[in-house]
Amino acid sequence: MQTELHNRKRWKTRPELANAIFDYLEIFHNRQRRHSALGMRTPIEFETLWTSTYSTPQFA
C-alpha cells in the first residue's frame, strides 16, 4: 500500500489521508485484488459465481 498509495502524493491533512486509505482498501485492495481463499478470484467474481450457483427462486 505504501508504494501504491502513500508515496504517490503528499497529503495535506490526516483526514484526507484517512479517506484515501479507506478508498484504496474498499475499492482496490478488497474488491479487485485476487484472493487465494476465493480460488484466486476477485470478491466480485466469487460473489457472482456463488449467487448464480446457489440462488434459489423467490416465491411471492
PLY file of the C-alpha trace (Angstrom):
ply
format ascii 1.0
element vertex 60
property float x
property float y
property float z
element edge 59
property int vertex1
property int vertex2
end_header
0.00 0.00 0.00
2.84 2.39 0.70
4.20 2.28 -2.85
0.75 2.18 -4.45
-0.81 4.99 -2.43
1.33 6.70 0.17
4.40 7.55 -1.90
2.43 8.95 -4.85
1.06 12.07 -3.22
1.72 14.43 -0.35
-1.35 14.66 1.88
-2.30 18.00 3.43
-4.33 16.68 6.37
-4.77 13.44 8.28
-8.47 13.15 7.36
-7.54 13.48 3.68
-5.03 10.65 4.05
-7.50 8.57 6.05
-10.11 8.95 3.30
-7.59 7.96 0.64
-6.59 4.86 2.61
-10.23 3.90 3.13
-10.98 4.31 -0.58
-7.90 2.28 -1.53
-8.84 -0.58 0.78
-12.51 -0.64 -0.12
-12.22 -0.10 -3.87
-8.97 -1.73 -4.94
-7.50 -3.98 -2.29
-10.62 -5.76 -1.09
-12.72 -5.84 -4.26
-10.36 -6.03 -7.24
-7.42 -7.98 -5.82
-7.50 -11.75 -6.31
-7.72 -13.73 -3.08
-6.29 -17.23 -2.63
-9.12 -18.10 -0.22
-11.60 -17.46 -3.05
-9.82 -19.67 -5.57
-7.76 -16.76 -6.95
-10.92 -14.86 -7.88
-11.80 -11.31 -7.04
-14.56 -10.95 -4.45
-16.89 -9.70 -7.21
-16.16 -12.77 -9.39
-16.65 -15.09 -6.41
-19.94 -13.46 -5.42
-21.25 -13.65 -8.99
-20.32 -17.33 -9.26
-21.75 -18.14 -5.84
-25.08 -16.38 -6.40
-25.55 -17.97 -9.83
-24.81 -21.41 -8.36
-26.69 -21.22 -5.07
-29.50 -18.79 -5.72
-33.00 -20.07 -5.07
-36.19 -18.90 -6.72
-38.12 -16.28 -4.78
-41.79 -17.03 -4.15
-44.36 -14.33 -3.52
0 1
1 2
2 3
3 4
4 5
5 6
6 7
7 8
8 9
9 10
10 11
11 12
12 13
13 14
14 15
15 16
16 17
17 18
18 19
19 20
20 21
21 22
22 23
23 24
24 25
25 26
26 27
27 28
28 29
29 30
30 31
31 32
32 33
33 34
34 35
35 36
36 37
37 38
38 39
39 40
40 41
41 42
42 43
43 44
44 45
45 46
46 47
47 48
48 49
49 50
50 51
51 52
52 53
53 54
54 55
55 56
56 57
57 58
58 59
